[in-house]
Amino acid sequence: MRLDQFSGIVAFVKVAEARSFTRAAAELGVAPASLSEAVKGLEEAWGCGCSTARPAALA
């Protein structure tokens, strides 16, 4: 596993725990866009959509 995939996994887990890219980014001390890019990179490397955007009312 490459380091960038590991970073993507860490990002994905943090987003899942926080149930929010914004909250996860704040907890990690990074910009939400950086966190989103890390998860996107993981999704591209694995060829899947690990996360899906949903309205907050459905989350």
KAQUIBEL-V684306 format. One record per backbone hydrogen bond with DSSP energy under -0.5 kcal/mol. NH is the residue of the N-H (numbers start at 1). CO is the residue of the C=O. Records with the same first field share a line. If there is no record, write none. Layout:
NH: CO ; CO
This chain:
6: 2
7: 3
8: 4
9: 5
10: 6
11: 7
12: 8
13: 9
14: 10
15: 11
16: 12
17: 13
18: 14
19: 15
20: 15
24: 20
25: 21
26: 22
27: 23
28: 24
29: 25
30: 25
34: 31
35: 31
36: 32
37: 33
38: 34
39: 35
40: 36
41: 37
42: 38
43: 39
44: 40
45: 41
46: 42
47: 43
48: 43
50: 48
58: 55
59: 55 ; 56
